Amino acid sequence: MVDFSNYDPNIVGNPNNNIFGLPTNEEDARLIIVPVPWEVTVSYGAGTGRAPDAIFKASLQVDLFDPEFPDAWKEGYYMRTSDKKILLKSDFLRKEAELYIDYISKGDLVEANQFMTKTLREVNEGSNFLNGWVYDQTKALLEKNKLVGLLGGDHSTPLGFFKAIAEKHGAFGILQIDAHFDLRIAYEGFVYSHASIMYNALKEIPELERLVQVGIRDYGSDEWEYVKNSNFRVVTYFDKEIRTRQFEGETWKLIAEEIVSKLPDKVYISFDIDGLDRKLCPFTGTPVPGGLELEQVFYLFTKLLQSGKTIVGFDLNEVGIGGDTDWDANVGARALFKLCNLLVTSNS
């Protein structure tokens, strides 16, 4: 346990300290944040691979006093340094993937081009490596009874963490905040595409009892067919459906409580920042009009906590980089702080 007896939480954030300016170390902190600087398969805008470092910097501007969880930070939060080898591997394979995506977008056959066949194989091998790396990192921490959060990077990053969670906790559910289903099968030929994360999780992790998705508003007919045929293993709350219900008089309290009721006793939160209104994440990789307010999502999280269900882990992904004010990182840092507070409070 970190000794904060002589620490003033109201001072300016010290950049020589750790996340949120806290003077923490990995050994003593209750919650460890694992940054994953990876964005190989992003299919539109890039930049999220460098989000962990930007969020770390922005976190120094976050006040530690959260009136909902005033003392949660005293459990100790520690963020590991981003692994530069992972980032370099991501940068290299991202360039390869961009050439491949441009090639297939014109209707050319991959089989007819040896270079593109090799590129596809290398990207898939790289993504498989990343899954194993994330699994190893998070499994080791869970075995030490640490609470763990993952900070991406694109939304392909948490699959290995899901598997480590399943081994540690057994049956669990995922609450997914997102603009997209992420149920594509090997999107663009990439088996572990960011657009395929939930399909892969449902396929490869039998302990995943149910996936509850909130904010969905951009998807393919194949994904919708998958949801309809999932026997309610996937339950979706579309952005349009939520808005219509509210327009017709239902409260967000009622809808949020209904969403929570669909989840099993152990819940993992997977937060793709593009689930929010774009004004809160203008440089996210695949923005879609519409979306949730941050306080709306926080309210849902509070209802989850109040339900008595246990939050077992989280990831925050797809935070973009750009602009003069680092607005995306600022919002991302505040979302990260709330997720940390929720996780430690749920496991107190």
N, C-alpha and C positions, 0 to 999 in steps of 0.2 A: 504494500500500500504506500502511495506517495505521501510524504509529509508536507502538507500545505499550511502548517500552523503559522509560518512566518511569511506566507505569500499573500500579497495584496492583489485581489482579483480586479481592482479598479484602475491599476496602473496601465500605461501604454504597453501594447503587446511587444515583447522583446524578440526581435528576429533571431537572436542566438538561442532562444528556447525552442520548444517543439510546437506542434500544431496548437492553434489558438493562443500561442504565447506561453503555454504551460511548461514549467521546468520539470519535465517528466523524462523517464527512461523506460525502455521496453520491459525490463525485469519487474519493475514495481507497478507499472500501469495496469489497470484492469482491462482496458479495451485497447486493442491494437488495430490500427488502420493500415491495410496493405495496399499501396499504390500499384496500379498495373498500367503502365504507359504504353498502351497497345491500341492500334486503330487500323489494322491491315485491311479489313474487308469493308470499311465504310463505303457506302455507295453514292454519296453526294458530297457534302462538305467535310473537310478534314480539320484537324486541330485538337481533337479531344485527347490524343495521345499525350499532349503536354499539359493537360488540365490538372493533374495532381499537384504539380509544382505551383501553378497559378492559384489553385485553391488554398494551398499551404500559405502562400503570401497573403492572400485576401483574408485568411482566417485570423490574422493579427488584428483585424478591425472588428471582430465579433466580440461583443460584450459577453462576459461569462455568466451574467445574471439572466437566467431564464426563469421568469416567475412561475412557470408551470413545474420546472425542475430546478429549484434554486441551488441545490447542492450536488447535483449529479456529477458535475465536472470534477469534484473532489475525489471521485473514484480513480481518476487518472486516465487521460487519453494520450496515446503515443502513436505518431505516424512514422513509419519507416521511410528511409530515403528511397526515392525512385531508383530502380535498377537500370542503370544506363545501358547495360547490354541488352535488356529487353527493349528499350526504346530504340536502340540502333537496329536491332533485328526488325522491329516494327517499321522503321523508316525505310529500310531496304526492301522489305516485302511489300510495303505500301506502294512503292514506285512500280514494282512488278505487277501488282494487282491493278493499278490504274491503267497500264498498257493493256492488260487482259480485258478489263471492263470496256475500254474503248473499242477493242477488237470485236468482242462478241456483240456489242451494241449495234454494229453495222451488219449483223446477220451472218458473219463469216463463221465457218465451221472450225472448232478447236482441233478436231482430229486431223484437219488438213494442214496444220501448222505445228511443226515440232517444237518451236520456241514457246508457243502458247500452251502446248500440252505440258511442257516442262515447267512453265510458270505456274499453271494451275496445281500441279503436283507439289511444287515447292511451297506455295501458299498454304495448301491443305496440311502439309507436313509441319509448317511453322505454327499453324493454329493448334495442331495436335500437341506440339511441344509446349505451347503456352498453357493449354488446359492442364497438362501434367505439372508444369511449374506452379500454377496457382493452387492446384490440389496439394502439392507438397508443402507450400508455404503455409496455407491455411490449416491443413491437417496437423502440422507440428504445433501450431499455436493452440488449436483446440485441445490437443492432448495435454497441453500445459494449463488447461482450464482458463485460458484467456477468452474474453469476448472479442469477436473479430468483425470488422467492417472492411469492405473492399471498395477502393476508389479507382474508377477507370478514367480514361480509356473508353473504348466503345462497349456496346452492350454484349459483345461476345465473351467478355472477360470473366464472368462469374461461374461458368459451368463447372470448373474444377472445385470451386468453393461449395457449390450446391452438393457435389458428391461427398465432400468432406463433412458437410452438415448432415447429410443422410447417414453417414457412418457414425457420427457422434450422437445424433438425436433420434434416429429412426424415422417414423412417419412424420411428415411436415407438409405445410402448404406454403405457397408463394403468393404474396400480395404484390402485384405488378402495377406500377404507375407508368403509363406509356401512351404515346400517340399511336403505336403500332402493335399488332398482334405478336410479331416476331415468331411466327409459326411457319415460315417458309421452309421448304425442304431443299437444303443445299442451294441457297439463293445465289444466282449467278455462277453456279458450279462450286462455290466455296462451302464445304461441308459444315464448317463452324463459323458461318457468317454471323454478323451482328443481327441480321434479320431472321436467323434460325435458332437463336438461343433458347427460346421456350419450347420449340419443337424438339430440339436435342435433349433438353432437360426431361421432358415428358417421356421421350423414347428410351433414355439411358438410365433414368433414376426411378425405379419402382416405388421407392419410399415417398416420392412426391405424390401426395394424395390428391391435391387440388390446386389449380392455378386460378386465382381470381384477378382479373384484369380491370383496370379503371382508367378511363380517359381515352379509350381507343377511338380513332377517327380516320385512319388511313390504312386500308388493307385490301388484300386480293380475295377473289372469290374462292380460291383453293383454301385459303386460311379460314374463311367463314364456313366452308364445308367441314373442315377439320373440327372446328368448335361445335358445330351442330351434331357431329357424329361422335363426340367425345364422351357421351353418356354423363354429362355434367362434371367431368373431370376438369374441364375448362369452363369457367363462368365469367362472362364479359359484361361490363357496364360501359356502354358506349358513351362518348362525350355528348352526342346528340340526345340519347335516351335520358341522360342525367339532366340536361338542360330542359328537355320537354317536360319531364316530371316536375321540375322546379317551376317552370312557366305555368303549369296547371295546378300549382298550389302545394306540392309536397315540399317538406323542408329537407335541407341537407342533413340534418340530424337523423331523420327517418331513413334516408337513403344510406347514410354512412353506417348506421347500425345494422341495416340489412346486409350491406357488403361484408361487414365483420362477421355476421352470423354464418356466412357461407364458408368461412375458413375453419380449418381444424385447430386443435389446441396449441400446436407449435407452428409459428409463422415466421417466415423469412420475408423481408421487404426488399424488393428489387425496384429501384427508383431510377427510371430513365428520365432525365430532366426535360426531354421534349414532350412529356406528358403535361407540362405546364404551358400556359399561354406564352406565346413567343416573346412578348414584351419582357418576360423574365429570363429568357434564354435566347437572345437574338442570334447567337453564333453557333447554336447547336447544329449537329451535322445534317439532320433530316427534319427541318421544321415543318409544322402543319398548322394551318389556321385553327382557331379555337383553343381549347385546353383549359386546364384547371388553374385556379389561383393557389399560391403557395400556402396561404392560411387555410384554404379549403383542404389541401392535402394534410397539413398539420392537424387539423381537426379530425380527419379520418384516422390518423395515427393515434391521437388521444383516445378516440373511441375504441381502437384496437387494444390499447393498454388497459383501459377501464374494463374491458370485457373479461379480464383475467387470463386471456390467452398469453402464452410466452413467446416473446420475440427472440429468435435464436441467431439472427445475423442480418446483415444488410449489405447491399451494394448501391453506389451512386455512380451513374454513368452518363456519357454523352454530353458532358459540360463542354461548351465550345470555348475557343480562344479568339479574341479579336476586339477591335474598338479601342478607344482611348481611355476608357474608365474601368476596364476589366469587370464589367457588370456581370457577365456570366459567372465568373469566378466568385464574385461577391455573393450572388444568390446561391451558388453551389456551396460555398463555405457555410452559409446559414442553414442550408438543408442538411449538410453534413453534421453540424453541431446538434441539430434537433434529433437526427438519427442516433447519434452517440448517446444523447441524454435518454432517449427512449430505450435503447438497448440495455444500458446499465440499470435503469429504473425497473425494467421488466424482470431483470435477473437479481434484484436486491433481496 
